Amino acid sequence: MDTIFRWIEGTPLSMWIGQSESIFAFPTILLLHTIGMGMLVGFSVALNLRMLGFMPNVPAGYLEGFFSIFRIGLVLNVLSGALLLVAYPTKALTNPLFYVKLLCIVLATATTLVIRRRALSANKAAPQNHIPGSKGLAGVSLLLWAMAISFGRLLEYTYSRLYVDFNDAG
């Protein structure tokens, strides 16, 4: 794998993102990743809290209008995450927490989509205090998003290799 990591790290894009002093390189990509996360997780949290009984007078189906925020956040995070991965492939892909983070994101996204489908199948016109099976899923979804964010944040402190040519973190 080191050969692939070395090749990626040697591309102009990787070197620009990871080593440039331009504000449009790493800082802007990280900012976009954070904004995307806010949109993605923000919608999910609102939907999950609704399923847990908060905002009981708001019909669950009304949240569908905000689903585009979730989609935009997901696209923004996939694109910015790919760019961050290009900048530091060795750092991310040699860290087991990176894979746990990705698994949490996939499971949390899938759970959010299941909850959304259940919310939309409910009567959109009348408030619903309970949609069968959604409370447990909402709790799991909140936990998965919290884990994904936590593991993502821990990546900065738990890597063992920053680049291919270095055997330590510093």
PEDARA-V630803 format. One record per helix or strand of 3 or more residues. SS is the DSSP state (h for helix, s for strand). FROM is the first residue (numbers start at 0). LEN is the number of residues. Records with the same first field share a line. If there is no record, write none. Layout:
BEGIN
SS = FROM-LEN ; FROM-LEN
END
This chain:
BEGIN
h = 1-8 ; 11-8 ; 25-26 ; 59-28 ; 88-5 ; 95-26 ; 133-25
END
